[in-house]
C-alpha cells in the first residue's frame, strides 16, 4: 500500500507527546496510534498538567464507568429516588461517583464539539462523561477513548435507565436547572433530586436561569448533584473559561487557550476501524502520490446564508488564488513545460455538493488535458470523496462518511473552511491549523474580502451566555476576559484566542 507521510514521525510520538494512553490494544482501534503517520505532527506542545489530568480522568472512568460496582450503585440510587420507586435510597458516601450524560442533537460536527465541551466540564468537575447513543447515533463511529475496559457509551441494554426519554427533555422540565432556580431552590440541596437536566441548546441564551450554568455559585451548587443530563448544539468551552472557580485549573491545563479543541479533539475522537478504512482508502487514492502539499477545502451551504453556486465558486477561486493557496492558471505557464513540475498539489474538496470540485478540476485540467494540470511549477489534482446532496444525520453510514472526511481534512497542510460550520471547525482543530475562512455572503453575494486567515484554530461558541453573573444583568461575554473575543466568522459568538 502507498505510504502515509514521507517522513515517519518519531515512533515514540505514536502517543502524541503523552496525550494518548499506551494501554490500548492496537487492533481494536487502528486509527488511535496510526493517525500520527498521516497527519502532520502537531507543533503545539501539551502541558504536563493536562496529561496528568487526563490520566486522572482515565482512572476515574475505570472506577466509575459502566460495568463497575460504583456505576451499578449510582444507577440504583437514581432509580430509588424516582417518584414511583418503592425502595428508599442509601445515603451517599465519599467514594460515590457523579456523571454527566450527553445527548445527540444536530450534525456530527456539532456533536463532536458538544462531546468535547462536556468532557472538559467533566474533567473540571470530576464527573464521568457518558454518551447516550440514542437510536444508535454513535454505533461504529468512534473508538473508546478511555482505557481500562469500561465504556463511554451509556449502556443501551439498560432499558430501564431511570431517566426516561432524555432526547425530549427541555428547559421547562420539573428537574431542569431552570425550574429549580425558578422555584428558588438550591440545586443539590438535601432531599433534592439526584439528577438535573441542563439546557444548553442555543435558545438557552434567552433565559437567565439556564445561563446561570456558567455562574460561579451555580457551578459550585451543581457539584452536589450526582447526575447531570445535558443537551447542547454549541461548543460551550469558552463559557467554562468564564467561570472564575475554574480559571486557575484551566490555565494550567491550557497555557495556550487556543489549543483546547486541538488537544482534546485528538485525545477523544479516533475513528472506528470501519471509518478508518474509508479514510485510508481515500488517502491512498488522493494524497499518496501527490504529497508535496495537501490543500483541504470545505464547502458548506447554509439555508440562512443563500448564495448561488457560481457566486460561491467565484469566492473560492478569489480566496485561494489571492492567498496563493492555489495557482492562477496560465499566468506562469511559460516556465513549467519542461520536465516534471516541481510541486505536486493535491486538493481535497469536501462538500455535500459536487459542483465546486468539478469546476476546479475543469479549471486545472482544461489547461493541460491531463488528470492533473501543470501551472508553472505546480501540478494540481482535485478530488472529492463524496457529494451526498443533503444532510442525513440519523443515518449511520452518512455519519461515518462525514467523520472520514473531517479526518481527511485534518491531514491537510492548508485548510479553507466555510464560516460558521462546525464541520469545518473539527477539521481545522484536528489539523492544528488556522484556516482561511470563506466569509458568509452578504445579500446573496460573496463579501468583498472573500476569506480571512483566522486568528485562532478554536471553534466559535455561537450562542454564548448574555447573562453577566457578577452584574446580574445582561452583559457581553466577549468583553469579560482578555482571551475570549467575538468570533471573526460569527460576531455574536465568542472564541478563545
Ligand atoms: P455544520 O452544520 O456545518 O455546522 O456541521 P455539522 O457536521 O454539525 O452538520 C452538517 C452535517 O451535514 C454533517 O455532519 C454531515 O452529515 C453533512 N455534511 C455537511 N458537509 C458535508 C461534507 O462535506 N461531507 C459529508 N460527507 N457530509 C457533510
Boltz pocket constraint, residues with backbone or C-beta under 6 A from the ligand:
constraints:
  - pocket:
      binder: B
      contacts: [[A, 106], [A, 107], [A, 108], [A, 109], [A, 110], [A, 111], [A, 299], [A, 300], [A, 350], [A, 351], [A, 352], [A, 386], [A, 388], [A, 390], [A, 391], [A, 392], [A, 393], [A, 398], [A, 399], [A, 401], [A, 402], [A, 403], [A, 405], [A, 420], [A, 421], [A, 422], [A, 423], [A, 424]]
      max_distance: 6.0
